[in-house]
Amino acid sequence: MLADSTKDTIRAAYARLKDGLPGFRARASQGRMIAEVAKAFGAAGGVAVIEAPTGTGKSMAYLIAGLAVARFQKKKLLIATATVALQEQLVQRDIPLYLQLNAIEAKVALAKGRGRYLCPRNLRMAANSLNDSGQLGLAGFDADLALWAKPPQPRDKQALARLDAAFDRGEWNGDMDSAPEAVSELLRPMVTTSAGGCTNRKCSQFMICPFFIARRAVDDAEIIVANQDLVLADLTMPGEDQGGGIQAWGGVILPRPDETLYVFDEGHHLPGKAIERGAADVFMTATVRQLSRLGRQVHAAYSLTDKQTLGKLSLDQGDAKLQELSDALEELERDIRLAWLPDPAESEPIYRGSLGQLPQPWVDRARMLAVSTGEVQRWLAAVRRAVVEMTDGGPTQEALSRELGMALERIEKQARCWRAWAAGDPDDAPPLARWVTINGEQLVCHASAVSAGSLLRNVLWGNASGVVMTSATLSAGGNFRGFADAVGLPDDAVCLSLPSPFDLPGQARLEVPAMRTLPEAREAHADEISEWLAGNLDWDAGNLVLFTSRAKLDRVLQKLPIAQVRKVRAQGSLGKSQLVAEHCADIEAGKGSTLFGLASFGEGLDLPGKLCETVVITQLPFAVPTDPVGATYAEWLESRGRNPFVEVSVPEATRLLTQYCGRLIRNETDRGRIVLLDRRVVTRRYGSGMLRALPPFRQVIERSA
């Protein structure tokens, strides 16, 4: 437990925060959060889930308690966020402010994945490759090592030159999030790299590589700010073997879990990100095409290394392995197309295995593919290793290392999919979701876990020195069961929902107008939304209107009077940051402005005061029922006599609804209204529970006509 000296340090830090922060207001919720973070981190392997509404002062709370305990225990404090915006806020504002107020010197590092940093080698290769065809032109291998997917546009050439010059002069540190020039979707993958495309210390640019410079800073730091994807990537990498059949996880990119105190801010994102981490898909036609291209690259590797055998295979034997894999893919695709005839009326055809179970012939094919893919994977790793370890192979060596590394990553993803299709499911846990879609004319095979619980139990709980998860929305009205199931929370974890520091009944009201239609009548409901907005929204003020589908957003826009459409800024018309900046500028200039947005506008937007005086929620945010991951999980719950709608759908919709409502009141002086244009909260049995679970706004529910 906490030593008295650590408690004294925490109390002193909080006192300095109160004395040194202009306009500071003591908030009981913040004091309680500091105490709970300290208790969780003070217990070996302690876990706390803390729901703390907007205005609590979450970041200062976990910094005050977290750094004090980390220093006493000689551990690292790692803060994982879901968004770049919060990472930047922590690194540029919150952490420096905390350290300054407490006169503390501590090294702070921002950790991101490779793809968020410039790869100097790839930048030079791309810059040197600019000729009329946009190809690399390497010693007879140019057709197989083309860098440019299509001829570069003048703007891409200009951007490349400016990035090169800025990095060369030391004016830019290589962080792609602060690139001095806009980077197109075509250009970005050419000037960054993945783990597979990186040759680490073998690379001639290793000492100036932004990623490895950032990695070295992480090694020296006391406080590390990272994104959740990177933390999950690290936690799922095999670490040092503990012996006796015990496998350690993590500590490859970031500090070892047993030497780290973790704070997962924006923690409501973690279950979804953990599921995504283990998902795999195979685009069948593209994969066969890539194998053909890989064959040519392997030929180049044998020629460049001048070896008769690599990975114990001659070139002819390797070619045969690739052909065997290609044939097996085509045979599986043929089997699927013969067995599954999609309905021509379906815009997005999908075949989902009930309870994750696929037809046995497909499973048998997948089992063979898993074996064949594994053999190619091991051989290709040896081929790439031989290329990487060459001395003075020139630009061809670098290009081949990159291409073969990325091919290995693709093959690993394919192997994961086939292993998932071939494996059985345990009796006491949800099955994997397994499904097939059609993308254009191309068949795509998918596999995914349906719950993050199993993964997090394996790599996080019990391995970390301590974990705190926090967000404004983790529960459904104080009930944490849904979140606990989603992350496999340990039984002894502390779950706490803190009250808002704001006077919500006095500052905001929740209105449910007397709508004639329900969302099930899609077009009629959209038309009535347009009618309500036209007649009841203050178009000279700042507003946010949230939709659950692009189709409904577009239809509402079509039905609005043109004078009001001109005051709308709709998601997708410009980048999110530009839309918000223009919205704020118009409001500050005394003009009205209304943002139309989808789910991503329902969280993370900070529009205080007159920037947002009305939030309109057009529909309860229930998940799409056709999602194969959610559908498989729901089916499993039903098979065990449980009700997925009550256990999963309603709590998750309630959490999202609370998140959307949180866009309105951002500080003590804000005033406004939230309008819910979905009468199901009045007409359906679950509605009253959702209303009770929302923050305590003053509720105004109109009687239906």
Order of alpha helices (4+ residues) and beta strands (2+ residues): alpha-alpha-beta-alpha-beta-alpha-alpha-beta-alpha-alpha-alpha-alpha-beta-alpha-beta-beta-beta-alpha-beta-alpha-beta-beta-alpha-beta-alpha-alpha-beta-beta-alpha-beta-alpha-beta-alpha-beta-alpha-beta-alpha-alpha-beta-alpha-beta-beta-alpha-alpha-beta-alpha-alpha-beta
